[in-house]
Amino acid sequence: MPPKKKTHEVTLALEAGNAAMVDLGKMLGPTGANMRAVKVEYDEATAKNRGEIIPVIVSVYEDRSHTLAYKTPPTSFLIRKTLGIQSGAANPLTTTVGTLSAQQVKEIAERKLVDLNANDLEAAIKIVSGTARSMGVKVAS
C-alpha cells in the first residue's frame, strides 16, 4: 500500500489541555480534518501542561486522517512565565521588565533545545538570551 499523501500542514499555538474550537475551526475548517478528533487528541496529550501554550503541527492527509506533532512552548512564553509578567517591554531599549538569572536562562534553553536551531546548550542559551533582551528582560551573567 503506497504511503498516504499529505494535503495540508497547519501549525497552531493552542492552550494546553483546553484547545479552543474557534481557533481549530478557523485553521482546520478548510482542510476537511475532523476538528473534534484533533481537539480531543491534543487535549489528552497536553493535559499535564495546562496553562501553557503548546504549538502543534497538524498534518492532514487525502483520506482526511491526521497526525499531530507537538513542539515546545514559545521562548517568549517561557520567559514571561518564569518572570510572572504579562508581556515584554514596549520599548526594550529603554525599559526593563525583569531580570533572568543565568540558571533560569539555562533551564529555558534546556527545555527549548529540541526545537531550536542550535547544536549545543551554549548556542541555545545565546538564543534564549537574545529573545529575553528583545523583550526588555535583563540577563544576569
C-alpha positions, 0 to 999 in steps of 0.5 A: 500500500503506497504511503498516504499523501499529505494535503495540508500542514497547519501549525497552531499555538493552542492552550494546553489541555483546553484547545479552543474550537474557534481557533481549530475551526478557523485553521482546520475548517478548510482542510476537511480534518475532523476538528473534534478528533484533533481537539480531543487528541491534543487535549489528552496529550497536553493535559499535564501542561495546562496553562501553557501554550503548546504549538502543534503541527497538524498534518492532514492527509487525502483520506482526511486522517491526521497526525499531530506533532507537538513542539515546545512552548514559545521562548517568549512564553517561557520567559514571561512565565518564569518572570510572572509578567504579562508581556515584554517591554514596549520599548526594550531599549529603554525599559526593563521588565525583569531580570533572568538569572543565568540558571533560569536562562539555562533551564529555558534553553534546556527545555527549548533545545529540541526545537531550536536551531542550535547544536549545543546548550551554549548556542541555545542559551545565546538564543534564549538570551537574545529573545529575553533582551528583545523583550526588555528582560535583563540577563544576569551573567 
